[in-house]
Amino acid sequence: MATMRVSELFHSLQGEGKLIGVPSAFLRVSGCNLRCTWCDTPYASWAAVGNEMSVDDVAAKLDSFGTYHVVLTGGEPLIMRDLPALIRQLKARPGGAHITVETAGSFWGDFLDLLQPGDIDLASISPKLSNSTPWEREGGKFAKTHEKNRINLKVLTHLATSAIVVDRQFKFVISRAQDMDEATVLIAQLNEQLPAAKRIRPHEVLLMPEGTTVEELRSRELWLADLCKRQGYRYTPRLHVHLYGDMPGT
């Protein structure tokens, strides 16, 4: 039986990216191959608590929210072996589903080759910059592994070019001004490997302030917005934090 470990299933507004404000059904899987020091959902990564659920039950619960838009997030959804089976069920429902997959773009398993062209309507790709490495958290025991695995150019290139993805956005969590220099270098590295028609354009690059409270976000919002204006990148707030605070199920 196809199963996955589930942290949360809930109905909310998309809080980030180009679909911000859109009512959506969310699946948050439990489990992640990375350990970001500022992770805002540690219960799906650092602690990875959740319940094993069948794909049938997950799909039924997502359907029950009555929304066209479905967001598969985590943790890291691309480590879930039965993700293709879930997407297939959601696509087969009456009226289909618009599926956003939130991923760090750091892992690709052979089982994901079962995904079909157009299965992912929006790949929200969030490569983790060096500001994510947990050198001081829990004695730094996850830092070296995280630093080694946080950027995978092969997977990022695949997500940027594959026919399984209809649309994409590259979302960076920005803590400090120098983070943007790192993001710019990564975008240039990717564009060197991408065909001209698939190269990342400035409006596909979304910058998001790091923070889990309104006060933390406000301390970074204005200078980050100014940076977006200068560079032509897209600014994205964290709407769910402004509306609900740092609460599960939002």
N, C-alpha and C positions, 0 to 999 in steps of 0.2 A: 504494500500500500504506500502511495506517495504521501510523504509527510514533511513537515518543517517545524522548526522551533520558533514559536511566536511570542514576542514580548507584548505587543499591543495590536488591537484592531479598533479603529475609531473613525469618526466622521468629523471633519473640521474644514477649515479654509487652508488652502496651500499658502504657506507663510513665506516662501522664498522663490526667487527666479521669475521667469517670464510668464508663468501662470499664477502669479501671486494673487490671492483673493478668490481663487476659483474653489467652490465647494468640492471636496474630494473625499473619497474613502481611502483610509491609510492602513497599510499593513506594515508594522515594524517587526522585522525578524530579529531574533536574538542570536548574536554571534558575529564576530568581526575578526578579520585577519590583522587589523591594525589596533593601536592603542594611543589615540590622540590625547595629549595631555589636557586639552580644553574640551574634550568630548562632552556634548550637552545631553547625551543619552547613555551614561555609563552603565545603566541597568541593561543595555543591549550590547555592551562591548566589554567593559572592564569586569562587570559582574556577570553579564549574559544570563540573566534569569528569564524564564519563560516556560511555556507549556508546549509539548509536542502535539501538533494538530494535523489532521489529514488535510490534504489539498482540497478535497471536496468540502470539508467544513469551513476552511478559510474562504474559499470562493463563495460559499453560501452566505457567510457573514458579510463579506464585502458587497455582495449583491443586495443584502437587506438594507443597506444604507440608501439605496435608490439613486446613486450618483453615476454619471457617465465617466467621470475622471477618477482613476485609481492610481495611488502613489505607493510604490513598493520601495521601502526604505529600511533602515536598520540602525545599528549594526551595518552589515554589508550583505545586501540581497544576492549578489552574484556568487556567494559561496554556498548558496542553497541548491542542493543537487536537484530538487524537484521544482525549481522555479519555472522551467519551461512548461511543465505540466500545468502549473497554476495559470500562467499566462494564456495557455491554450484554452483553458476553461473560461477565463474572463473574456477572451476574444469571441468565443462561441456563443455567449449569452445573447438574448434578443437585444438588438441595437448595438452589440459589441461593447467595447470599453476603450477609452483613451488611457494608455498606460505610461506613467512616468516611472523610470527606475533611477533611484538616487544611489550613486556609486562613487567610490574613490578611484575607480579605474585601475586598481592595483592587482587584480586577480582575474584569471580566466581559466575555467576548467573545461575539459573535453565535453562534459555533459551539457554545457551551454551551447555547443554546436547544434543542439536540437532546436534552438530558436529559429524561427522562420522569418523571411523578409517582412518588414513592417510590424514585427511583434512589439517592438519598443517605440512608442510614439514620440517620447521625449527621453533622451538619455541626459540626465542631469549629472555631469561628470565633475567631481570635486577633488582634483589632485591635492594631496596633502603636502603643504610646504614645510620647511624645517621648523616653523613655529609650533608644529604639532608634536614634535618628538619629545617624549616624556623623560627627559634626562633626570629630573628631580622627583618625579612621582613614583611612589612605591620603591624608593631606592634606586630608580633607574633600571630595574631588572628587565623591562620590556623595550628599553630605548634602542639598543643595537639592532634588534630584530625589526622594530618599527622603522628605523632609519634606513635599513637595507631594503625594505619592501614597500615603502610609501609611494615611490614613483616607479612605474613600470611602463616604459615608453612603448613596448610592444602592445600591451593591452590598450593603452590610450590611443595608439594609432589605429588599432582594430575597431574600437568603438567609434572613432571619428570617420571611418570609411565604410563600415559594414552595412549591407543592405537591411540588416535587421533593425536598424535605427532610422526612423523617419526624420526626426529633428534632434538637435543637441544644444546643450549649453555647457560652458566650462565655468564652474563656480569656484572662486577662491575665497577662503576665509582669511581676512586681513587683520592682523593684530597691530602692526607697526608699518611705517612708511617703507622700510627696506624690504618688506615682504613682497611689494609690488615689483621690485627689481628681480627677485627670484622667479616670480610668476612670468614676467616678460621673457626671461631666458628660457623657461620651459616652453612657452608658446612658440618661441623662435625655433627651438629644437624640434618640436612637433611639426611645425610648418615645413621644415627642411625635409621631412620624411613623407609629407602628404602631397598627393597630386594637386595641381593648381586649383581644380574645382572644389577640393575638399579642405583647403587651407582655412585655418581659424581666422575669422574676421573680428575686428574689435567689438562689434555689437553682440557677438556670441560669448564674449568674456564678461562674466558677472562678478563684481566685487562685493563682498558681504562683510560687515564689521564683525569681529569676534566679540562674543559676550553672551551671557545668559541672563543678564538683568537689563532693564531699560537704562539704568545709569551707565553701565558699561558700554552699551551700544551708543548712547548719546556722546560719550567721550571720544568716539571714533567716527561718528557719522559725518560731520561737516567736512573734515579734512579728506575723508574718503570720497565724499561726493564731489569735492573740488578736483580730486585726482581723476575721477571718472570724466569730468568735463574736459580736462586737459588732454587725456589720453584717448578719449572716444570709447571707453569701456562703459558697460552698463552697471548701474548701481542697483543693488537689491537690499532692501531692509529685511528684518526678521519680524514679519507682521505678527506671528503667533506669540512672540515674546512681548511685543507691545500690547497685544490684546489680552493675553492670558497669563503672562509671566512664564517662568521656566517650570511648566507643569506637564507631567505625562498626559497623554491622550489629547494633545492640542496641536 
